[in-house]
């Protein structure tokens, strides 16, 4: 399957449509929720899956990318599918391939997930887009509800050079007469989303308009919705911005209550507080303190810098950073490196990774103590072994780097002695 990555990224729905037809259109057999956006997609999708599970539903969750193991992408009731499941699904999809263009890795994976959800007879499926929306392989769906978390500049070689162009692609997930929930705030992007919703007679529910959230002390918040007010809420995910992701989740829950009547205020509270989403402000070690955060684009880097200022301002911070070549790495470094006392530049095992020397050349203007250790596992080990007391080691810049760091840490922890 990984060999399919040589075909790169090819946006369009014709191939996935033929693949699913060969499988008997499994995606027509269960209701789903479709989640798009630049950041927060995984948090919102996992929140919703957790709430639906706590409400007593059988739930499929499809997300990308994986951090350590491919199995993470496809979950049933919060559990990764097994290796045996993957082999079975691979063979089934391979046998059903139509004549024509070879599918991409993401198209093949999407077909596997949608087929497995039918096989497992899920009550609900929560599906995260891979890239964009309009031509993303997951947009074969006709969901009960669409969510667009937020929009910022990303994947410009595929989605467009401006916010309006990217918003047009993301808004492609909006379906006729199906409600859409959004956290988009920029006027140029929001106007595109609103126009698309109007054109498709899709009811639009905006954060800050039809529903809102007010943060309180200690990370708790109150949600003011269309028909409900839920006070003293909390999420198990770290970061002040998670209150907004939770608000999108709660707005979706309000809209789903007619089709999923088992959703209650108690199942919502339990789902939010128990949900975990790895690789996002995730503390994996206490001594020395080690945190992983993908922060793979400019908006995420800005949120991470804000979190560091609020919670780690008095600690020395060693950053282990690797960034992909399609990201605005100079701007990301300008946000993150003022928080760092030491930088270790590394490189994920992907041909999309920026050379460490290129990152280091920019970083030298911002931090003086710089080391280049291309292997992510070795970079993390060095950072931990040389960490100052009470300091923080932060791995950031790419979910690929975070995944390799997480795998290296877990492998080292599993070794005897």
C-alpha positions as CSV (number, residue, x, y, z in Angstrom):
1,X,0.0,0.0,0.0
2,X,2.8,2.4,0.9
3,X,4.1,1.8,-2.6
4,X,1.0,3.6,-3.9
5,X,2.6,6.9,-2.6
6,X,4.7,7.0,-5.7
7,X,1.5,8.1,-7.5
8,X,1.5,11.2,-5.4
9,X,-1.6,13.3,-4.7
10,X,-4.3,13.3,-7.4
11,X,-7.5,15.2,-6.5
12,X,-10.8,14.1,-8.0
13,X,-13.7,11.8,-7.4
14,X,-13.9,9.6,-10.5
15,X,-11.5,6.9,-9.3
16,X,-12.9,6.6,-5.7
17,X,-16.4,6.5,-7.2
18,X,-15.5,3.5,-9.4
19,X,-13.7,1.8,-6.5
20,X,-16.7,2.1,-4.2
21,X,-19.1,0.9,-6.9
22,X,-16.9,-2.2,-7.2
23,X,-17.4,-2.7,-3.5
24,X,-21.1,-2.3,-3.7
25,X,-21.2,1.3,-2.5
26,X,-20.7,0.5,1.2
27,X,-20.8,4.2,2.2
28,X,-24.5,4.3,1.4
29,X,-25.3,1.9,4.3
30,X,-24.7,4.2,7.3
31,X,-25.0,7.9,8.2
32,X,-21.9,9.9,8.5
33,X,-20.5,13.3,9.6
34,X,-17.9,14.9,7.3
35,X,-15.2,17.1,8.9
36,X,-13.0,19.5,6.8
37,X,-10.9,22.5,7.7
38,X,-7.2,23.5,8.1
39,X,-6.6,22.8,11.8
40,X,-8.7,21.1,14.5
41,X,-10.2,18.5,12.1
42,X,-8.9,15.5,14.1
43,X,-9.8,17.0,17.5
44,X,-13.4,17.7,16.3
45,X,-13.8,14.3,14.6
46,X,-12.5,12.4,17.7
47,X,-14.6,14.5,20.0
48,X,-17.7,13.6,18.0
49,X,-16.8,9.9,17.8
50,X,-16.3,9.9,21.6
51,X,-19.7,11.6,22.3
52,X,-21.5,9.2,19.9
53,X,-19.8,6.2,21.6
54,X,-20.7,7.5,25.0
55,X,-24.3,7.8,23.7
56,X,-24.4,4.1,23.0
57,X,-23.7,4.1,19.2
58,X,-21.3,1.9,17.3
59,X,-18.9,4.4,15.7
60,X,-16.4,4.3,12.9
61,X,-13.7,7.1,12.8
62,X,-11.5,7.7,9.8
63,X,-8.6,10.2,10.1
64,X,-5.2,11.0,8.7
65,X,-2.3,10.9,8.8
66,X,-1.3,8.2,11.2
67,X,1.5,8.9,13.7
68,X,3.0,5.5,14.4
69,X,0.9,2.7,12.8
70,X,-1.3,2.7,9.8
71,X,-4.0,1.1,11.9
72,X,-4.7,4.4,13.7
73,X,-6.4,5.8,10.6
74,X,-9.4,3.5,10.9
75,X,-11.1,3.0,14.3
76,X,-14.2,1.1,15.4
77,X,-15.5,2.3,18.8
78,X,-12.2,3.9,19.6
79,X,-10.0,0.9,18.8
80,X,-7.6,0.7,15.9
81,X,-8.4,-2.0,13.3
82,X,-6.0,-5.0,13.5
83,X,-3.3,-6.1,11.1
84,X,-5.5,-9.0,10.0
85,X,-8.3,-6.4,9.2
86,X,-5.9,-4.4,7.1
87,X,-4.8,-7.5,5.1
88,X,-8.4,-8.5,4.5
89,X,-9.5,-5.0,3.5
90,X,-6.4,-4.6,1.2
91,X,-7.3,-7.8,-0.7
92,X,-11.0,-6.9,-0.9
93,X,-10.3,-3.4,-2.3
94,X,-7.5,-4.7,-4.6
95,X,-9.9,-7.3,-6.2
96,X,-12.6,-4.6,-6.7
97,X,-10.3,-2.1,-8.5
98,X,-11.7,-0.9,-11.7
99,X,-9.8,-0.6,-15.0
100,X,-8.2,2.8,-15.3
101,X,-5.9,5.0,-13.3
102,X,-4.1,3.3,-10.4
103,X,-5.5,4.7,-7.1
104,X,-3.4,6.9,-4.9
105,X,-2.6,5.8,-1.3
106,X,-5.3,8.0,0.1
107,X,-8.0,6.8,-2.3
108,X,-7.1,3.2,-1.5
109,X,-7.2,3.9,2.3
110,X,-10.5,5.8,2.0
111,X,-12.1,2.8,0.2
112,X,-10.8,0.5,2.9
113,X,-12.3,2.6,5.7
114,X,-15.7,3.1,4.1
115,X,-15.9,-0.6,3.4
116,X,-14.9,-1.6,6.9
117,X,-17.5,0.7,8.4
118,X,-20.2,-1.2,6.4
119,X,-18.7,-4.6,7.3
120,X,-18.8,-3.7,11.0
121,X,-22.3,-2.3,10.7
122,X,-21.5,1.1,12.4
123,X,-24.4,3.3,13.5
124,X,-22.4,6.4,12.6
125,X,-19.2,7.2,10.8
126,X,-17.1,10.3,11.4
127,X,-14.9,11.0,8.4
128,X,-12.1,13.6,8.2
129,X,-11.0,15.0,4.8
130,X,-7.5,14.4,3.7
131,X,-6.8,17.6,1.7
132,X,-9.2,20.4,0.8
133,X,-12.8,19.1,0.4
134,X,-14.3,19.5,-3.1
135,X,-12.1,17.0,-4.8
136,X,-11.0,15.1,-1.8
137,X,-11.6,11.3,-2.0
138,X,-13.9,11.5,1.1
139,X,-16.2,13.9,-0.7
140,X,-18.0,10.9,-2.2
141,X,-20.2,11.1,0.9
142,X,-23.6,12.6,1.4
143,X,-23.3,13.3,5.1
144,X,-26.0,14.1,7.7
145,X,-23.9,17.0,8.7
146,X,-20.7,18.8,7.4
147,X,-18.2,20.7,9.6
148,X,-15.6,23.2,8.4
149,X,-13.4,23.9,11.4
150,X,-11.4,26.9,10.1
151,X,-9.4,28.0,7.0
152,X,-5.9,29.2,6.6
153,X,-3.3,29.1,3.8
154,X,-2.1,25.5,3.2
155,X,-1.4,23.1,0.3
156,X,-1.4,26.1,-2.0
157,X,0.0,24.2,-4.9
158,X,-3.2,22.1,-4.8
159,X,-5.9,24.2,-3.2
160,X,-5.2,27.8,-4.4
161,X,-3.0,30.7,-3.5
162,X,-5.6,32.8,-1.6
163,X,-7.9,32.3,1.3
164,X,-10.9,32.7,-1.0
165,X,-9.6,30.0,-3.3
166,X,-8.9,27.6,-0.4
167,X,-12.3,28.3,1.1
168,X,-13.9,27.4,-2.2
169,X,-12.2,24.0,-2.0
170,X,-13.1,23.4,1.6
171,X,-16.7,24.5,1.1
172,X,-17.0,21.7,-1.5
173,X,-18.0,19.4,1.4
174,X,-21.3,21.3,1.8
175,X,-24.1,19.2,0.4
176,X,-27.6,20.2,-0.7
177,X,-30.0,20.8,2.2
178,X,-27.5,19.3,4.7
179,X,-26.6,21.5,7.7
180,X,-23.0,22.8,8.0
181,X,-21.2,24.0,11.1
182,X,-18.2,26.2,10.8
183,X,-15.6,28.1,12.9
184,X,-14.4,30.1,9.9
185,X,-14.0,33.8,10.9
186,X,-12.0,35.6,8.1
187,X,-14.5,37.7,6.0
188,X,-13.1,36.6,2.7
189,X,-13.3,32.9,3.5
190,X,-16.6,33.1,5.4
191,X,-18.3,34.8,2.5
192,X,-17.3,31.9,0.2
193,X,-18.6,29.3,2.8
194,X,-21.9,31.3,3.2
195,X,-22.4,31.7,-0.5
196,X,-21.9,28.0,-1.1
197,X,-24.3,27.1,1.7
198,X,-26.9,29.5,0.4
199,X,-26.5,28.1,-3.2
200,X,-27.1,24.6,-1.9
201,X,-29.9,25.5,0.6
202,X,-27.7,24.2,3.4
203,X,-28.5,25.7,6.8
204,X,-25.3,27.4,8.1
205,X,-24.4,27.6,11.8
206,X,-21.4,29.8,12.6
207,X,-19.3,30.0,15.7
208,X,-19.8,33.5,17.1
209,X,-23.2,33.9,15.5
210,X,-25.7,31.0,16.0
211,X,-23.6,29.5,18.8
212,X,-20.7,30.7,20.9
213,X,-18.4,29.8,23.7
214,X,-17.2,31.7,26.8
215,X,-14.0,30.4,28.5
216,X,-13.6,30.4,32.3
217,X,-10.8,29.8,34.7
218,X,-9.0,26.4,34.5
219,X,-9.8,25.6,30.9
220,X,-13.5,25.2,31.5
221,X,-16.1,26.9,29.4
222,X,-19.8,27.6,28.8
223,X,-21.4,26.8,25.5
224,X,-24.3,28.9,24.3
225,X,-26.0,27.1,21.5
226,X,-29.1,27.2,19.3
227,X,-31.3,25.4,21.8
228,X,-29.0,24.6,24.7
229,X,-26.7,26.3,27.2
230,X,-24.2,23.9,28.7
231,X,-22.2,25.4,31.6
232,X,-18.9,24.3,33.3
233,X,-17.8,22.1,30.3
234,X,-14.3,20.8,29.9
235,X,-12.4,18.8,27.3
236,X,-9.6,16.2,27.8
237,X,-7.6,17.9,25.0
238,X,-4.9,20.4,25.9
239,X,-4.8,24.0,24.5
240,X,-7.0,27.0,25.0
241,X,-8.1,26.7,21.3
242,X,-9.8,23.3,22.2
243,X,-12.7,25.3,23.7
244,X,-13.6,26.4,20.1
245,X,-13.1,22.9,18.7
246,X,-15.4,21.7,21.5
247,X,-18.0,24.4,20.6
248,X,-18.1,23.0,17.0
249,X,-18.6,19.6,18.4
250,X,-21.4,20.7,20.6
251,X,-23.2,22.6,17.8
252,X,-22.9,19.4,15.7
253,X,-24.4,17.4,18.6
254,X,-27.4,19.8,18.9
255,X,-28.1,19.3,15.2
256,X,-27.6,15.5,15.4
257,X,-30.0,15.0,18.3
258,X,-33.0,14.4,16.1
259,X,-31.2,11.7,14.1
260,X,-29.2,10.4,17.1
261,X,-31.6,10.8,20.0
262,X,-29.4,9.0,22.5
263,X,-27.1,12.0,22.6
264,X,-27.6,13.7,26.0
265,X,-25.9,16.4,28.0
266,X,-24.2,13.7,30.1
267,X,-22.9,11.7,27.1
268,X,-21.6,15.0,25.7
269,X,-19.7,15.9,28.9
270,X,-18.3,12.3,29.2
271,X,-17.2,12.2,25.6
272,X,-15.4,15.5,25.7
273,X,-13.6,15.0,28.9
274,X,-12.5,11.4,28.1
275,X,-11.4,12.1,24.5
276,X,-7.6,11.9,23.8
277,X,-6.0,12.9,20.5
278,X,-2.3,12.0,20.2
279,X,0.5,14.2,18.9
280,X,-1.2,17.5,19.8
281,X,0.2,19.0,23.0
282,X,0.8,15.5,24.1
283,X,3.0,15.0,27.2
284,X,4.8,11.6,26.7
285,X,7.3,11.8,29.6
286,X,7.5,13.7,32.9
287,X,11.2,13.3,33.7
288,X,12.5,14.9,31.6
289,X,9.4,16.7,30.5
290,X,8.7,15.9,26.8
291,X,5.8,17.2,24.7
292,X,4.8,16.4,21.1
293,X,2.8,18.8,19.0
294,X,2.5,18.5,15.2
295,X,2.2,22.3,14.6
296,X,2.6,21.6,10.9
297,X,1.4,24.9,9.5
298,X,1.4,28.6,10.4
299,X,-1.9,28.7,12.3
300,X,-0.9,25.7,14.4
301,X,2.6,27.2,15.1
302,X,0.9,30.4,16.3
303,X,-1.4,28.4,18.7
304,X,1.6,26.4,20.0
305,X,3.6,29.6,20.6
306,X,0.7,31.0,22.6
307,X,0.4,27.8,24.6
308,X,4.1,27.9,25.4
309,X,3.8,31.5,26.6
310,X,0.9,30.7,28.8
311,X,2.2,27.5,30.4
312,X,6.0,27.2,29.9
313,X,7.2,30.7,30.0
314,X,9.6,30.1,32.9
315,X,11.2,26.9,31.6
316,X,14.1,26.4,29.3
317,X,12.9,24.8,26.1
318,X,14.7,22.5,23.7
319,X,12.9,22.2,20.4
320,X,13.3,19.2,18.1
321,X,12.0,20.5,14.8
322,X,11.5,19.1,11.3
323,X,9.3,20.7,8.7
324,X,8.0,19.6,5.3
325,X,9.0,21.5,2.1
326,X,5.4,22.8,1.3
327,X,5.2,24.7,4.6
328,X,6.0,28.3,5.3
329,X,9.0,27.2,7.5
330,X,10.6,30.7,7.9
331,X,7.4,32.2,9.3
332,X,6.8,29.1,11.5
333,X,10.4,29.4,12.9
334,X,9.9,33.1,13.6
335,X,6.9,32.2,15.8
336,X,8.4,29.2,17.6
337,X,12.1,29.9,18.1
338,X,11.9,33.0,20.3
339,X,10.5,30.5,22.9
340,X,13.6,28.2,22.5
341,X,16.9,28.1,24.3
342,X,18.2,25.3,22.2
343,X,17.2,23.9,18.8
344,X,17.8,20.4,17.4
345,X,17.0,20.3,13.7
346,X,15.9,16.9,12.3
347,X,14.2,15.4,9.3
348,X,11.3,13.0,8.8
349,X,11.7,9.9,6.6
350,X,9.7,11.4,3.7
351,X,10.8,12.9,0.4
352,X,8.7,15.9,1.4
353,X,11.0,16.9,4.3
354,X,13.1,20.0,4.2
355,X,16.9,19.5,4.5
356,X,18.0,20.2,8.0
357,X,20.6,22.6,6.8
358,X,18.0,24.8,5.2
359,X,16.0,25.0,8.5
360,X,19.2,25.7,10.4
361,X,20.3,28.5,8.1
362,X,17.1,30.4,8.9
363,X,17.1,29.4,12.6
364,X,20.6,30.9,13.2
365,X,19.1,34.4,13.1
366,X,16.8,33.4,16.0
367,X,18.6,31.0,18.3
368,X,22.4,30.5,18.8
369,X,22.5,26.9,20.2
370,X,21.7,24.7,17.2
371,X,22.4,21.0,16.6
372,X,21.6,19.0,13.4
373,X,20.7,15.4,14.0
374,X,18.8,14.1,10.9
375,X,17.4,10.9,12.5
376,X,14.3,11.9,14.5
377,X,14.8,9.1,17.1
378,X,18.4,10.0,17.7
379,X,17.5,13.7,17.9
380,X,14.9,13.0,20.6
381,X,17.3,10.7,22.6
382,X,20.0,13.4,22.5
383,X,17.5,16.1,23.6
384,X,16.3,14.0,26.6
385,X,19.8,12.9,27.6
386,X,21.1,16.4,27.7
387,X,18.0,18.1,29.0
388,X,18.5,20.7,31.8
389,X,16.5,20.1,35.1
390,X,13.0,21.5,34.9
391,X,13.3,22.1,31.2
392,X,10.9,21.1,28.4
393,X,11.8,19.1,25.3
394,X,9.3,19.9,22.5
395,X,9.0,18.0,19.3
396,X,7.2,20.0,16.6
397,X,6.9,21.2,13.0
398,X,5.4,18.1,11.4
399,X,3.1,15.2,12.2
400,X,5.6,13.0,10.4
401,X,8.3,14.1,12.8
402,X,6.0,13.7,15.8
403,X,5.1,10.2,14.7
404,X,8.7,9.1,14.4
405,X,9.5,10.6,17.8
406,X,6.5,8.9,19.4
407,X,7.5,5.6,17.8
408,X,11.1,6.0,19.0
409,X,10.0,6.8,22.5
410,X,7.6,3.9,22.7
411,X,10.2,1.5,21.4
412,X,12.8,2.7,23.9
413,X,10.3,2.4,26.8
414,X,9.4,-1.1,25.7
415,X,13.1,-2.2,26.0
416,X,14.0,-4.2,29.2
417,X,16.0,-2.2,31.6
